[in-house]
């Protein structure tokens, strides 16, 4: 039996600034609090940082769960685009400092 656990995507590739965006992540409620979110984002970041120096996360400003998740990864608030979208940024150097081998 296969189950869909959620979805997410890369988008907004900017070769000039070596950046990419991750957003629109949806995770099955049954997986909330299990570490699945961190594992999925970790895999996305590992792949993204092979090719880019900066990853932006677009999040609803009231979405406290997503904000907490990306700040645990080291992302910092950058700016609000609108009433519905806040941007958090994570630099490759910050991510590399957090990797524990």
HELIX and SHEET records of a PDB file:
HELIX    1   1 UNK A   29  UNK A   31  5                                   3    
HELIX    2   2 UNK A   36  UNK A   51  1                                  16    
HELIX    3   3 UNK A   64  UNK A   72  1                                   9    
HELIX    4   4 UNK A   92  UNK A   98  1                                   7    
SHEET    1   A 5 UNK A   6  UNK A  14  0                                        
SHEET    2   A 5 UNK A  19  UNK A  27 -1                                        
SHEET    3   A 5 UNK A  54  UNK A  59  1                                        
SHEET    4   A 5 UNK A  85  UNK A  91 -1                                        
SHEET    5   A 5 UNK A  76  UNK A  82 -1                                        
END                                                                             
